[in-house]
Amino acid sequence: MRNKNNKHLGIEIDPELHYKLHYISKYYGRSANGEILYLIRQEIKAFEKLEGEIEVPKAAETK
């Protein structure tokens, strides 16, 4: 069941990239959504390692 506190993000993706995303996510035993979240978290972790932690304003947590 969807957590109503979470944000929804819709993206357009070309068919080749879509296929490859599903291929990789299946390989790792994740859903496509789970794979996207994993990749986003990895990129944020890498960015923060180089540039410093991103502070989230309190107002952004509730929007």
mmCIF file of the N, C-alpha and C atoms, coordinates in Angstrom:
data_MODEL
# 
_entry.id   MODEL 
# 
loop_
_atom_site.group_PDB 
_atom_site.id 
_atom_site.type_symbol 
_atom_site.label_atom_id 
_atom_site.label_alt_id 
_atom_site.label_comp_id 
_atom_site.label_asym_id 
_atom_site.label_entity_id 
_atom_site.label_seq_id 
_atom_site.pdbx_PDB_ins_code 
_atom_site.Cartn_x 
_atom_site.Cartn_y 
_atom_site.Cartn_z 
_atom_site.occupancy 
_atom_site.B_iso_or_equiv 
_atom_site.pdbx_formal_charge 
_atom_site.auth_seq_id 
_atom_site.auth_comp_id 
_atom_site.auth_asym_id 
_atom_site.auth_atom_id 
_atom_site.pdbx_PDB_model_num 
ATOM 1   N N  . MET A 1 1  ? 0.831  -1.182 0.000   1.00 0.00 ? 1  MET A N  1 
ATOM 2   C CA . MET A 1 1  ? 0.000  0.000  0.000   1.00 0.00 ? 1  MET A CA 1 
ATOM 3   C C  . MET A 1 1  ? 0.879  1.250  0.000   1.00 0.00 ? 1  MET A C  1 
ATOM 4   N N  . ARG A 1 2  ? 0.465  2.237  -0.759  1.00 0.00 ? 2  ARG A N  1 
ATOM 5   C CA . ARG A 1 2  ? 1.238  3.465  -0.904  1.00 0.00 ? 2  ARG A CA 1 
ATOM 6   C C  . ARG A 1 2  ? 1.197  4.282  0.380   1.00 0.00 ? 2  ARG A C  1 
ATOM 7   N N  . ASN A 1 3  ? 2.365  4.787  0.786   1.00 0.00 ? 3  ASN A N  1 
ATOM 8   C CA . ASN A 1 3  ? 2.473  5.674  1.934   1.00 0.00 ? 3  ASN A CA 1 
ATOM 9   C C  . ASN A 1 3  ? 2.082  7.079  1.485   1.00 0.00 ? 3  ASN A C  1 
ATOM 10  N N  . LYS A 1 4  ? 1.012  7.623  2.043   1.00 0.00 ? 4  LYS A N  1 
ATOM 11  C CA . LYS A 1 4  ? 0.496  8.922  1.623   1.00 0.00 ? 4  LYS A CA 1 
ATOM 12  C C  . LYS A 1 4  ? 1.431  10.071 1.972   1.00 0.00 ? 4  LYS A C  1 
ATOM 13  N N  . ASN A 1 5  ? 2.419  9.834  2.843   1.00 0.00 ? 5  ASN A N  1 
ATOM 14  C CA . ASN A 1 5  ? 3.402  10.865 3.170   1.00 0.00 ? 5  ASN A CA 1 
ATOM 15  C C  . ASN A 1 5  ? 4.497  10.963 2.113   1.00 0.00 ? 5  ASN A C  1 
ATOM 16  N N  . ASN A 1 6  ? 4.655  9.924  1.311   1.00 0.00 ? 6  ASN A N  1 
ATOM 17  C CA . ASN A 1 6  ? 5.678  9.924  0.267   1.00 0.00 ? 6  ASN A CA 1 
ATOM 18  C C  . ASN A 1 6  ? 5.233  10.752 -0.921  1.00 0.00 ? 6  ASN A C  1 
ATOM 19  N N  . LYS A 1 7  ? 6.206  11.238 -1.677  1.00 0.00 ? 7  LYS A N  1 
ATOM 20  C CA . LYS A 1 7  ? 5.941  12.012 -2.879  1.00 0.00 ? 7  LYS A CA 1 
ATOM 21  C C  . LYS A 1 7  ? 5.887  11.079 -4.079  1.00 0.00 ? 7  LYS A C  1 
ATOM 22  N N  . HIS A 1 8  ? 5.131  11.464 -5.095  1.00 0.00 ? 8  HIS A N  1 
ATOM 23  C CA . HIS A 1 8  ? 5.014  10.685 -6.323  1.00 0.00 ? 8  HIS A CA 1 
ATOM 24  C C  . HIS A 1 8  ? 5.785  11.403 -7.410  1.00 0.00 ? 8  HIS A C  1 
ATOM 25  N N  . LEU A 1 9  ? 6.548  10.649 -8.197  1.00 0.00 ? 9  LEU A N  1 
ATOM 26  C CA . LEU A 1 9  ? 7.341  11.220 -9.277  1.00 0.00 ? 9  LEU A CA 1 
ATOM 27  C C  . LEU A 1 9  ? 7.057  10.442 -10.553 1.00 0.00 ? 9  LEU A C  1 
ATOM 28  N N  . GLY A 1 10 ? 6.524  11.097 -11.553 1.00 0.00 ? 10 GLY A N  1 
ATOM 29  C CA . GLY A 1 10 ? 6.271  10.460 -12.845 1.00 0.00 ? 10 GLY A CA 1 
ATOM 30  C C  . GLY A 1 10 ? 7.336  10.898 -13.838 1.00 0.00 ? 10 GLY A C  1 
ATOM 31  N N  . ILE A 1 11 ? 7.850  9.964  -14.614 1.00 0.00 ? 11 ILE A N  1 
ATOM 32  C CA . ILE A 1 11 ? 8.858  10.303 -15.620 1.00 0.00 ? 11 ILE A CA 1 
ATOM 33  C C  . ILE A 1 11 ? 8.512  9.631  -16.941 1.00 0.00 ? 11 ILE A C  1 
ATOM 34  N N  . GLU A 1 12 ? 8.954  10.245 -18.033 1.00 0.00 ? 12 GLU A N  1 
ATOM 35  C CA . GLU A 1 12 ? 8.875  9.592  -19.341 1.00 0.00 ? 12 GLU A CA 1 
ATOM 36  C C  . GLU A 1 12 ? 10.207 8.911  -19.583 1.00 0.00 ? 12 GLU A C  1 
ATOM 37  N N  . ILE A 1 13 ? 10.152 7.736  -20.197 1.00 0.00 ? 13 ILE A N  1 
ATOM 38  C CA . ILE A 1 13 ? 11.363 6.956  -20.425 1.00 0.00 ? 13 ILE A CA 1 
ATOM 39  C C  . ILE A 1 13 ? 11.231 6.248  -21.769 1.00 0.00 ? 13 ILE A C  1 
ATOM 40  N N  . ASP A 1 14 ? 12.306 6.248  -22.541 1.00 0.00 ? 14 ASP A N  1 
ATOM 41  C CA . ASP A 1 14 ? 12.228 5.604  -23.848 1.00 0.00 ? 14 ASP A CA 1 
ATOM 42  C C  . ASP A 1 14 ? 12.204 4.080  -23.687 1.00 0.00 ? 14 ASP A C  1 
ATOM 43  N N  . PRO A 1 15 ? 11.664 3.363  -24.661 1.00 0.00 ? 15 PRO A N  1 
ATOM 44  C CA . PRO A 1 15 ? 11.477 1.907  -24.529 1.00 0.00 ? 15 PRO A CA 1 
ATOM 45  C C  . PRO A 1 15 ? 12.757 1.120  -24.247 1.00 0.00 ? 15 PRO A C  1 
ATOM 46  N N  . GLU A 1 16 ? 13.880 1.502  -24.843 1.00 0.00 ? 16 GLU A N  1 
ATOM 47  C CA . GLU A 1 16 ? 15.135 0.780  -24.609 1.00 0.00 ? 16 GLU A CA 1 
ATOM 48  C C  . GLU A 1 16 ? 15.598 0.938  -23.166 1.00 0.00 ? 16 GLU A C  1 
ATOM 49  N N  . LEU A 1 17 ? 15.551 2.162  -22.657 1.00 0.00 ? 17 LEU A N  1 
ATOM 50  C CA . LEU A 1 17 ? 15.937 2.418  -21.273 1.00 0.00 ? 17 LEU A CA 1 
ATOM 51  C C  . LEU A 1 17 ? 14.990 1.716  -20.304 1.00 0.00 ? 17 LEU A C  1 
ATOM 52  N N  . HIS A 1 18 ? 13.710 1.695  -20.629 1.00 0.00 ? 18 HIS A N  1 
ATOM 53  C CA . HIS A 1 18 ? 12.695 1.019  -19.816 1.00 0.00 ? 18 HIS A CA 1 
ATOM 54  C C  . HIS A 1 18 ? 13.000 -0.478 -19.731 1.00 0.00 ? 18 HIS A C  1 
ATOM 55  N N  . TYR A 1 19 ? 13.289 -1.095 -20.868 1.00 0.00 ? 19 TYR A N  1 
ATOM 56  C CA . TYR A 1 19 ? 13.609 -2.515 -20.890 1.00 0.00 ? 19 TYR A CA 1 
ATOM 57  C C  . TYR A 1 19 ? 14.843 -2.813 -20.038 1.00 0.00 ? 19 TYR A C  1 
ATOM 58  N N  . LYS A 1 20 ? 15.876 -1.996 -20.225 1.00 0.00 ? 20 LYS A N  1 
ATOM 59  C CA . LYS A 1 20 ? 17.131 -2.218 -19.500 1.00 0.00 ? 20 LYS A CA 1 
ATOM 60  C C  . LYS A 1 20 ? 16.955 -2.014 -17.998 1.00 0.00 ? 20 LYS A C  1 
ATOM 61  N N  . LEU A 1 21 ? 16.151 -1.036 -17.604 1.00 0.00 ? 21 LEU A N  1 
ATOM 62  C CA . LEU A 1 21 ? 15.867 -0.826 -16.189 1.00 0.00 ? 21 LEU A CA 1 
ATOM 63  C C  . LEU A 1 21 ? 15.203 -2.058 -15.598 1.00 0.00 ? 21 LEU A C  1 
ATOM 64  N N  . HIS A 1 22 ? 14.195 -2.590 -16.283 1.00 0.00 ? 22 HIS A N  1 
ATOM 65  C CA . HIS A 1 22 ? 13.503 -3.778 -15.787 1.00 0.00 ? 22 HIS A CA 1 
ATOM 66  C C  . HIS A 1 22 ? 14.423 -4.997 -15.772 1.00 0.00 ? 22 HIS A C  1 
ATOM 67  N N  . TYR A 1 23 ? 15.292 -5.105 -16.757 1.00 0.00 ? 23 TYR A N  1 
ATOM 68  C CA . TYR A 1 23 ? 16.252 -6.212 -16.806 1.00 0.00 ? 23 TYR A CA 1 
ATOM 69  C C  . TYR A 1 23 ? 17.161 -6.178 -15.575 1.00 0.00 ? 23 TYR A C  1 
ATOM 70  N N  . ILE A 1 24 ? 17.719 -4.995 -15.289 1.00 0.00 ? 24 ILE A N  1 
ATOM 71  C CA . ILE A 1 24 ? 18.636 -4.842 -14.156 1.00 0.00 ? 24 ILE A CA 1 
ATOM 72  C C  . ILE A 1 24 ? 17.907 -5.047 -12.837 1.00 0.00 ? 24 ILE A C  1 
ATOM 73  N N  . SER A 1 25 ? 16.722 -4.461 -12.708 1.00 0.00 ? 25 SER A N  1 
ATOM 74  C CA . SER A 1 25 ? 15.987 -4.597 -11.448 1.00 0.00 ? 25 SER A CA 1 
ATOM 75  C C  . SER A 1 25 ? 15.626 -6.056 -11.187 1.00 0.00 ? 25 SER A C  1 
ATOM 76  N N  . LYS A 1 26 ? 15.232 -6.782 -12.231 1.00 0.00 ? 26 LYS A N  1 
ATOM 77  C CA . LYS A 1 26 ? 14.921 -8.207 -12.080 1.00 0.00 ? 26 LYS A CA 1 
ATOM 78  C C  . LYS A 1 26 ? 16.178 -8.987 -11.678 1.00 0.00 ? 26 LYS A C  1 
ATOM 79  N N  . TYR A 1 27 ? 17.306 -8.660 -12.277 1.00 0.00 ? 27 TYR A N  1 
ATOM 80  C CA . TYR A 1 27 ? 18.585 -9.310 -11.976 1.00 0.00 ? 27 TYR A CA 1 
ATOM 81  C C  . TYR A 1 27 ? 18.914 -9.190 -10.486 1.00 0.00 ? 27 TYR A C  1 
ATOM 82  N N  . TYR A 1 28 ? 18.657 -7.997 -9.926  1.00 0.00 ? 28 TYR A N  1 
ATOM 83  C CA . TYR A 1 28 ? 18.960 -7.755 -8.517  1.00 0.00 ? 28 TYR A CA 1 
ATOM 84  C C  . TYR A 1 28 ? 17.804 -8.086 -7.576  1.00 0.00 ? 28 TYR A C  1 
ATOM 85  N N  . GLY A 1 29 ? 16.702 -8.585 -8.119  1.00 0.00 ? 29 GLY A N  1 
ATOM 86  C CA . GLY A 1 29 ? 15.577 -8.981 -7.286  1.00 0.00 ? 29 GLY A CA 1 
ATOM 87  C C  . GLY A 1 29 ? 14.784 -7.813 -6.732  1.00 0.00 ? 29 GLY A C  1 
ATOM 88  N N  . ARG A 1 30 ? 14.802 -6.709 -7.469  1.00 0.00 ? 30 ARG A N  1 
ATOM 89  C CA . ARG A 1 30 ? 14.053 -5.533 -7.044  1.00 0.00 ? 30 ARG A CA 1 
ATOM 90  C C  . ARG A 1 30 ? 12.981 -5.218 -8.081  1.00 0.00 ? 30 ARG A C  1 
ATOM 91  N N  . SER A 1 31 ? 12.002 -4.442 -7.653  1.00 0.00 ? 31 SER A N  1 
ATOM 92  C CA . SER A 1 31 ? 11.048 -3.893 -8.616  1.00 0.00 ? 31 SER A CA 1 
ATOM 93  C C  . SER A 1 31 ? 11.748 -2.756 -9.357  1.00 0.00 ? 31 SER A C  1 
ATOM 94  N N  . ALA A 1 32 ? 11.150 -2.311 -10.456 1.00 0.00 ? 32 ALA A N  1 
ATOM 95  C CA . ALA A 1 32 ? 11.722 -1.166 -11.177 1.00 0.00 ? 32 ALA A CA 1 
ATOM 96  C C  . ALA A 1 32 ? 11.726 0.056  -10.261 1.00 0.00 ? 32 ALA A C  1 
ATOM 97  N N  . ASN A 1 33 ? 10.654 0.252  -9.501  1.00 0.00 ? 33 ASN A N  1 
ATOM 98  C CA . ASN A 1 33 ? 10.593 1.370  -8.565  1.00 0.00 ? 33 ASN A CA 1 
ATOM 99  C C  . ASN A 1 33 ? 11.692 1.257  -7.511  1.00 0.00 ? 33 ASN A C  1 
ATOM 100 N N  . GLY A 1 34 ? 11.875 0.053  -6.983  1.00 0.00 ? 34 GLY A N  1 
ATOM 101 C CA . GLY A 1 34 ? 12.929 -0.181 -6.000  1.00 0.00 ? 34 GLY A CA 1 
ATOM 102 C C  . GLY A 1 34 ? 14.311 0.095  -6.565  1.00 0.00 ? 34 GLY A C  1 
ATOM 103 N N  . GLU A 1 35 ? 14.528 -0.278 -7.810  1.00 0.00 ? 35 GLU A N  1 
ATOM 104 C CA . GLU A 1 35 ? 15.820 -0.036 -8.462  1.00 0.00 ? 35 GLU A CA 1 
ATOM 105 C C  . GLU A 1 35 ? 16.059 1.457  -8.636  1.00 0.00 ? 35 GLU A C  1 
ATOM 106 N N  . ILE A 1 36 ? 15.030 2.185  -9.043  1.00 0.00 ? 36 ILE A N  1 
ATOM 107 C CA . ILE A 1 36 ? 15.159 3.638  -9.212  1.00 0.00 ? 36 ILE A CA 1 
ATOM 108 C C  . ILE A 1 36 ? 15.480 4.296  -7.869  1.00 0.00 ? 36 ILE A C  1 
ATOM 109 N N  . LEU A 1 37 ? 14.780 3.896  -6.811  1.00 0.00 ? 37 LEU A N  1 
ATOM 110 C CA . LEU A 1 37 ? 15.055 4.455  -5.493  1.00 0.00 ? 37 LEU A CA 1 
ATOM 111 C C  . LEU A 1 37 ? 16.480 4.127  -5.045  1.00 0.00 ? 37 LEU A C  1 
ATOM 112 N N  . TYR A 1 38 ? 16.926 2.909  -5.307  1.00 0.00 ? 38 TYR A N  1 
ATOM 113 C CA . TYR A 1 38 ? 18.292 2.519  -4.972  1.00 0.00 ? 38 TYR A CA 1 
ATOM 114 C C  . TYR A 1 38 ? 19.304 3.413  -5.696  1.00 0.00 ? 38 TYR A C  1 
ATOM 115 N N  . LEU A 1 39 ? 19.088 3.617  -6.988  1.00 0.00 ? 39 LEU A N  1 
ATOM 116 C CA . LEU A 1 39 ? 20.014 4.437  -7.778  1.00 0.00 ? 39 LEU A CA 1 
ATOM 117 C C  . LEU A 1 39 ? 20.007 5.891  -7.318  1.00 0.00 ? 39 LEU A C  1 
ATOM 118 N N  . ILE A 1 40 ? 18.841 6.420  -6.996  1.00 0.00 ? 40 ILE A N  1 
ATOM 119 C CA . ILE A 1 40 ? 18.758 7.790  -6.496  1.00 0.00 ? 40 ILE A CA 1 
ATOM 120 C C  . ILE A 1 40 ? 19.510 7.914  -5.178  1.00 0.00 ? 40 ILE A C  1 
ATOM 121 N N  . ARG A 1 41 ? 19.302 6.956  -4.275  1.00 0.00 ? 41 ARG A N  1 
ATOM 122 C CA . ARG A 1 41 ? 20.008 6.999  -2.977  1.00 0.00 ? 41 ARG A CA 1 
ATOM 123 C C  . ARG A 1 41 ? 21.516 6.916  -3.160  1.00 0.00 ? 41 ARG A C  1 
ATOM 124 N N  . GLN A 1 42 ? 21.965 6.078  -4.089  1.00 0.00 ? 42 GLN A N  1 
ATOM 125 C CA . GLN A 1 42 ? 23.397 5.952  -4.348  1.00 0.00 ? 42 GLN A CA 1 
ATOM 126 C C  . GLN A 1 42 ? 23.972 7.265  -4.873  1.00 0.00 ? 42 GLN A C  1 
ATOM 127 N N  . GLU A 1 43 ? 23.247 7.933  -5.762  1.00 0.00 ? 43 GLU A N  1 
ATOM 128 C CA . GLU A 1 43 ? 23.718 9.200  -6.320  1.00 0.00 ? 43 GLU A CA 1 
ATOM 129 C C  . GLU A 1 43 ? 23.755 10.292 -5.258  1.00 0.00 ? 43 GLU A C  1 
ATOM 130 N N  . ILE A 1 44 ? 22.746 10.335 -4.397  1.00 0.00 ? 44 ILE A N  1 
ATOM 131 C CA . ILE A 1 44 ? 22.729 11.318 -3.315  1.00 0.00 ? 44 ILE A CA 1 
ATOM 132 C C  . ILE A 1 44 ? 23.896 11.064 -2.364  1.00 0.00 ? 44 ILE A C  1 
ATOM 133 N N  . LYS A 1 45 ? 24.136 9.803  -2.033  1.00 0.00 ? 45 LYS A N  1 
ATOM 134 C CA . LYS A 1 45 ? 25.248 9.443  -1.153  1.00 0.00 ? 45 LYS A CA 1 
ATOM 135 C C  . LYS A 1 45 ? 26.580 9.889  -1.758  1.00 0.00 ? 45 LYS A C  1 
ATOM 136 N N  . ALA A 1 46 ? 26.777 9.644  -3.057  1.00 0.00 ? 46 ALA A N  1 
ATOM 137 C CA . ALA A 1 46 ? 28.015 10.045 -3.735  1.00 0.00 ? 46 ALA A CA 1 
ATOM 138 C C  . ALA A 1 46 ? 28.153 11.572 -3.773  1.00 0.00 ? 46 ALA A C  1 
ATOM 139 N N  . PHE A 1 47 ? 27.062 12.259 -4.060  1.00 0.00 ? 47 PHE A N  1 
ATOM 140 C CA . PHE A 1 47 ? 27.083 13.724 -4.106  1.00 0.00 ? 47 PHE A CA 1 
ATOM 141 C C  . PHE A 1 47 ? 27.452 14.295 -2.743  1.00 0.00 ? 47 PHE A C  1 
ATOM 142 N N  . GLU A 1 48 ? 26.793 13.789 -1.692  1.00 0.00 ? 48 GLU A N  1 
ATOM 143 C CA . GLU A 1 48 ? 27.044 14.309 -0.352  1.00 0.00 ? 48 GLU A CA 1 
ATOM 144 C C  . GLU A 1 48 ? 28.454 13.988 0.124   1.00 0.00 ? 48 GLU A C  1 
ATOM 145 N N  . LYS A 1 49 ? 29.009 12.896 -0.332  1.00 0.00 ? 49 LYS A N  1 
ATOM 146 C CA . LYS A 1 49 ? 30.396 12.565 0.026   1.00 0.00 ? 49 LYS A CA 1 
ATOM 147 C C  . LYS A 1 49 ? 31.350 13.609 -0.549  1.00 0.00 ? 49 LYS A C  1 
ATOM 148 N N  . LEU A 1 50 ? 31.074 14.071 -1.748  1.00 0.00 ? 50 LEU A N  1 
ATOM 149 C CA . LEU A 1 50 ? 31.922 15.074 -2.393  1.00 0.00 ? 50 LEU A CA 1 
ATOM 150 C C  . LEU A 1 50 ? 31.616 16.502 -1.951  1.00 0.00 ? 50 LEU A C  1 
ATOM 151 N N  . GLU A 1 51 ? 30.356 16.816 -1.821  1.00 0.00 ? 51 GLU A N  1 
ATOM 152 C CA . GLU A 1 51 ? 29.928 18.206 -1.631  1.00 0.00 ? 51 GLU A CA 1 
ATOM 153 C C  . GLU A 1 51 ? 29.413 18.539 -0.240  1.00 0.00 ? 51 GLU A C  1 
ATOM 154 N N  . GLY A 1 52 ? 29.227 17.536 0.593   1.00 0.00 ? 52 GLY A N  1 
ATOM 155 C CA . GLY A 1 52 ? 28.686 17.774 1.934   1.00 0.00 ? 52 GLY A CA 1 
ATOM 156 C C  . GLY A 1 52 ? 27.211 17.428 2.000   1.00 0.00 ? 52 GLY A C  1 
ATOM 157 N N  . GLU A 1 53 ? 26.765 17.201 3.215   1.00 0.00 ? 53 GLU A N  1 
ATOM 158 C CA . GLU A 1 53 ? 25.384 16.777 3.431   1.00 0.00 ? 53 GLU A CA 1 
ATOM 159 C C  . GLU A 1 53 ? 24.400 17.864 2.999   1.00 0.00 ? 53 GLU A C  1 
ATOM 160 N N  . ILE A 1 54 ? 23.337 17.437 2.363   1.00 0.00 ? 54 ILE A N  1 
ATOM 161 C CA . ILE A 1 54 ? 22.264 18.336 1.972   1.00 0.00 ? 54 ILE A CA 1 
ATOM 162 C C  . ILE A 1 54 ? 21.307 18.443 3.148   1.00 0.00 ? 54 ILE A C  1 
ATOM 163 N N  . GLU A 1 55 ? 21.116 19.666 3.633   1.00 0.00 ? 55 GLU A N  1 
ATOM 164 C CA . GLU A 1 55 ? 20.195 19.881 4.746   1.00 0.00 ? 55 GLU A CA 1 
ATOM 165 C C  . GLU A 1 55 ? 18.786 20.065 4.193   1.00 0.00 ? 55 GLU A C  1 
ATOM 166 N N  . VAL A 1 56 ? 17.851 19.320 4.740   1.00 0.00 ? 56 VAL A N  1 
ATOM 167 C CA . VAL A 1 56 ? 16.456 19.399 4.305   1.00 0.00 ? 56 VAL A CA 1 
ATOM 168 C C  . VAL A 1 56 ? 15.719 20.343 5.246   1.00 0.00 ? 56 VAL A C  1 
ATOM 169 N N  . PRO A 1 57 ? 15.189 21.455 4.729   1.00 0.00 ? 57 PRO A N  1 
ATOM 170 C CA . PRO A 1 57 ? 14.426 22.368 5.585   1.00 0.00 ? 57 PRO A CA 1 
ATOM 171 C C  . PRO A 1 57 ? 13.198 21.664 6.177   1.00 0.00 ? 57 PRO A C  1 
ATOM 172 N N  . LYS A 1 58 ? 12.825 22.026 7.382   1.00 0.00 ? 58 LYS A N  1 
ATOM 173 C CA . LYS A 1 58 ? 11.676 21.410 8.048   1.00 0.00 ? 58 LYS A CA 1 
ATOM 174 C C  . LYS A 1 58 ? 10.413 21.524 7.213   1.00 0.00 ? 58 LYS A C  1 
ATOM 175 N N  . ALA A 1 59 ? 10.217 22.643 6.541   1.00 0.00 ? 59 ALA A N  1 
ATOM 176 C CA . ALA A 1 59 ? 9.017  22.849 5.710   1.00 0.00 ? 59 ALA A CA 1 
ATOM 177 C C  . ALA A 1 59 ? 8.959  21.835 4.565   1.00 0.00 ? 59 ALA A C  1 
ATOM 178 N N  . ALA A 1 60 ? 10.109 21.444 4.010   1.00 0.00 ? 60 ALA A N  1 
ATOM 179 C CA . ALA A 1 60 ? 10.133 20.505 2.882   1.00 0.00 ? 60 ALA A CA 1 
ATOM 180 C C  . ALA A 1 60 ? 9.739  19.093 3.328   1.00 0.00 ? 60 ALA A C  1 
ATOM 181 N N  . GLU A 1 61 ? 9.910  18.779 4.581   1.00 0.00 ? 61 GLU A N  1 
ATOM 182 C CA . GLU A 1 61 ? 9.561  17.441 5.079   1.00 0.00 ? 61 GLU A CA 1 
ATOM 183 C C  . GLU A 1 61 ? 8.067  17.209 5.109   1.00 0.00 ? 61 GLU A C  1 
ATOM 184 N N  . THR A 1 62 ? 7.284  18.281 5.206   1.00 0.00 ? 62 THR A N  1 
ATOM 185 C CA . THR A 1 62 ? 5.845  18.128 5.326   1.00 0.00 ? 62 THR A CA 1 
ATOM 186 C C  . THR A 1 62 ? 5.097  18.451 4.031   1.00 0.00 ? 62 THR A C  1 
ATOM 187 N N  . LYS A 1 63 ? 5.781  18.958 3.026   1.00 0.00 ? 63 LYS A N  1 
ATOM 188 C CA . LYS A 1 63 ? 5.125  19.306 1.755   1.00 0.00 ? 63 LYS A CA 1 
ATOM 189 C C  . LYS A 1 63 ? 4.880  18.082 0.919   1.00 0.00 ? 63 LYS A C  1 
# 
